[in-house]
Amino acid sequence: MKSAAKIILLPFILGFAQCCVFAQQKDVFSQKQAEYIDCAMERLFVLNAFFDMTRPFESKKVSAACLSAKEIAPPAWLKDKLSEMERYKGWQVTLDNGAREVFSEAEIWRRVFEKLYMTLQLAMQVNSGSDLTPRQNITQFGQIRVNFLIDLDRLNINPDVIAHNVRDSMDGRGRGFLATLKLINSEMDGVAEAWLSPIGQGDIKFRRSILAIAVLSNSLFSDLLESPAPVMPQEAKPGRSNIVLVVLLQMLGTMAVFFGVFKFLSDKDEKINIAVRRYIQKSSSWADDYSRQFLDIDVKYIVFGTLGIFIVAGSLFGLGIGGFMGFVVFIFCFLAGLYISLKMPAVFLGILKRRRGAKVNAQLMDALILLSNSLKSGMDIVQGFELVSHDLRPPISDEFGLIVKNYKLGSPFETALEGMEERVESRLLSYMIKAIILQRQVGGNLTKIFDRIVESIREESKLEEKLQAMTAQQRIQAIVVGIMPWIMVGVMFMFQPDTMIAFYTKPVGLGVLLFCIIWIFLGIKMVNKMGDIKV
């Protein structure tokens, strides 16, 4: 039984011994790989020494196994650049003892190279069999990684006191350095994953990541010693002769456009003069209509004011877009403003008439009641109108008072009433005026007519309020349809201004914008029509 138990336990004893042997094995890298990492560490040590301003600026000794030369001389350009980088101090760093110190740009670069050296050094310690436990190795690597990220962020975020961009330091090598350091940071993620992976897979990840860091570190060393510095190719500037040719062509094009427009206007001179005379006559009639609305407004201020707003908006958009498309946008805004400004006096007058008519409608029932009571008390219709002009508020008092004044000046009462009907857009007021004119021509009981009109106004007001409540959704939808697209465009301009400007300055973008404006206008009209119920 004992021999059988020994035979059964023997495989387990051998397996446990093999696991112990593998657990003690620390050689993750081959001999050539270890030598390559040592050379990368030596190059990082040289970089660290070059950027250390506390050491003399001189050649650094290296082993013959890594480089053919026994000493590496610093590049001639580096001395002046280091002195310049040392003057740029703007990074506040908290030391291990809690003290705060302001570091220069050269010192920040040196700290980054130092953290890379410490990373490879820790990897070689793990490879050769460190006395530290795996947990201690992970903790030490985590501290190095955090400090490396902090220094890398300092290089990416330029302090306000630094006059130049860190990416442009070292004759433009800073951009290449930062790109390489970003790749190194991603390989450090692989090192961190290796510590948390199973033993076999962790060794493979650890080895690949450390070797990648060594390769990239050697790349940093080579980029620093490269001479001359890689320079970004600049765009070719046009020569003097080309500039003169471009200006000459622009002048010729402008003159051609000017003479073309002049020729077109000369051919249409007679029609243009006729159209101008007609518009002047319209302006005179509009001025009279504004006076009838008890407003003293000069039509030219409305026209030129509207045109000026469009010119200013077109100038701002044109300057923002720039180039030929900016000029096209300005011309479009100018033509649209010219058309709208010529129509604006009539539109503004129509709005004033509708608003004044709505105010008169709101006061008409009180006026009719007052007229009916005055007639019942023995007054005539003219005295009733005079009573309304004294007891009620504008605008209906102004309208009734104007009728009384015209009547006293010799105008027939019916003519004065027709003038008020022409000034005020009110269907109910028209009913009242027609009833008064008919009563004066054929006779009748005017008080009963007024009572019926008052009753009709009451019923119509109730129905109007009910319809307003029923069509509130359609009116709100019309507002949303008109406003929401522009709000969304504004939000997109806030988050992606370059993309939006690049799209809307192209012919396709302008076509889409015009198409959307047309369909938004049609949508507003359709939704408004759905809620437009006439009583």
C-alpha angles and dihedrals in degrees: 000000000000093000090048090051090050091052091050094047095045097083091049092050092050092047092050091050091050091051090050090052092049090046090056093047109104104166102112095157129054120238094263091047091051090050091050091052090048090054090050089051090050091052091049088050089054091049090049090051093048092055095042104103092192090068126070115266100246143118118299125221119237134179118268090232091069103037134018091232121070092215133036114214116209115246115267093237094052097073095062092042092051091051089051093046090049090058091056102084118166110118114104110207127187110221126215091262091056096255120133122227134178112234129200127233092257091054092051091053090048092052090053092052089047092055090051090051090050091050093055091042091055090048091054091048090054090048095051094044115272122213089226122097120245089255091054091048091052091049093049092048090048091054091049091047094050093049090047091053092048093052091044090053089050090057092048094049110061115211116236092241092060110094097203137042116264089221089065095052122115092031092303097315090115092079092054091045092052092048090051092046089052090056090048089053090055090051089052086061086061090052090052091050090049092061090056098043128090116279098262097041092039092057091053094049092044093050095047095047095047092047090050090052089050092051092049091046090055087051090057090053092049093048091053094052094043112113130226101031116247107260124201110240112249125222113262112255118221115254126242093262091051092051091051090049092050092049091047092051091048091052092048091048092049091049091048091052091046094051091044092054090043091052092048092050092046091056091049094042096117094047091047092052091050091049091048092051091049092050091050089053090049089050090055091051090047090052089054090048091052089050089053088055087057091250126124102208128155109223094214091064090058093047098045093038092056092044091049092054091053092046092052092046091047091049092051093047092044093051091046093051096037130187126052093325089056089055091048091051091050092051091047092051091047094052092044090049092049092053095044094044091055089052096041099085091057092044092049091048091051091051091050092049093050093048092047091047091052091052091049090050090054091055099037097089092055090047092051092049090050091048092048092050092048091052091048090052092056103265122132124238094264092054088048090054090049090051091052091050090055101040104040131063129247141311094035093039090055092051095048091044091052090053090052092048093049090049093050090049091059104269115135113256092236091053091051090051092051089052090056090049089054094049098046124055100215125131094198092050089052089055090053093048093048090049092052093047092049092047091052090049103042103011130235143148104301094183092062090048090053091049091052092048089050090051091049090050091052093051093043091050091053091049092046092053091049092050091048089055092047094048097043091102093054092049092049090048090053090053092048092047090052099043108032098067091054092046090053091048089050092051091049090050089053095053101032108021096154094051094046094048091047091052100042093047092061124083091248092053093047090049091051090048092051091045091051093048091053094048093044089053091049091047092052092049092048094048091046090049090054090059097038105106116163118213 
